[in-house]
Amino acid sequence: MPITKEDIMIEANIFGPNIGSAKTQNYNNPINHVHLKWQDISKDVMKKHWNVTLTIEIMAINKIQFIITTSRDIHFCTA
């Protein structure tokens, strides 16, 4: 489905500007880095789950976005 410039202009007229995005952006403050602490994992767990695939999806509930992650094979889900 091709989208033209006119389609984008019509969408902007229908929904208006993205005010939420403009409110949350802050360019003056530096981003704090996350410091990780590595922990030992038992050899039994590493032997069984040495190759884990992590899937990530964005889900919206009542226009609030959540990041959902699921680990294949061990079926561990986070939100």
Residue pairs with C-beta under 8 A, 6 or more apart in sequence:
49 73
49 74
51 73
52 71
52 72
52 73
52 74
53 71
53 72
53 73
54 69
54 70
54 71
54 72
55 69
55 70
55 71
55 72
56 67
56 68
56 69
57 67
57 68
57 69
57 70
58 65
58 66
58 67
58 68
59 65
59 66
59 68
59 79
60 66
66 79
67 79
68 77
68 78
68 79
69 77
69 78
69 79
70 76
70 77
71 77
